[in-house]
Amino acid sequence: MTARLSERPAIRVAGLEKSFKDLDVLRGVDFDVAQGSIFALLGSNGAGKTTVVRILATLLKADAGTAVVNGFDVAAAAGEVRESISLTGQFAAVDEVLSGRENLVLVAQLRRVKEPGRVADELLEQFALTEAGGRKAGAYSGGLRRRLDIAMSLIGNPSVIFLDEPTSGLDPQGRLEVWATVRQLAGQGTTVLLTTQYLDEAEQLADRIAVLHGGTIIANGTFAELKRLIPPATREYVEKQPTLEEIFLAIVGSDENQGQRR
């Protein structure tokens, strides 16, 4: 986990609302993300995590509320926001016909980065992909492909990166590889907003964890702070050091009647 590098939040969200026809997905979402930290947005499948990320990445307009990324309002200054962020979705966006290095060079050229070959080689080394760099990305394991995808998203040195369920569908080894990559990103000062439905992932990686449920943030804090939210009666029946799964279930309860959310 990482230390906070600045008092000004890298991301500030206030009163965010979004509906799709008659379905209220976000009902007033509020949170801040400190610069240089890893922030996990935790929620069940369909809780609205991707909707939040799409709004922050200027891919979707909110119905109400405000969102500021790197000091830029996502609605009023979408271009400036896009120049300072990167987004990695739930599925690796690599060209499987090209080699790992060719994928990196292509993205560097599209972003008009100077010396794309040098940038590609540096990223291959940074993410321990040099040996695999000459092979076609289609032959990569899930973990390697995801690491390449994240490396591609760093071209241009974005200060904030959104990782939307980055380990979805990966085997245990692939998940560990991505976890190491995320820690490396934050270690070099990149702000990471991570969405996940995996409780152990949030527990292992995040400086702060926000629980999205019923269209709102119902808990937000460090893992230690969230542990204190377990009711005393519940604490008697859990281990001395509760897991995030036990905390999540205690906070959310058994309410499964919130409807399907995006």
Secondary structure, DSSP 8 states (H G I E B T S, - for coil): ------SSEEEEEEEEEEEETTEEEEEEEEEEEETT-EEEEE--TTSSHHHHHHHHTTSS--SEEEEEETTEETTT-HHHHHHHEEEE-SS----TTSBHHHHHHHHHHHTT-SSHHHHHHHHHHHTT-TTTTTSBGGGS-HHHHHHHHHHHHTTT--SEEEEESTTTT--HHHHHHHHHHHHHHHHTT-EEEEEES-HHHHHHH-SEEEEEETTEEEEEE-HHHHHTTS-HHHHTTS-SS--HHHHHHHHHTT---S----
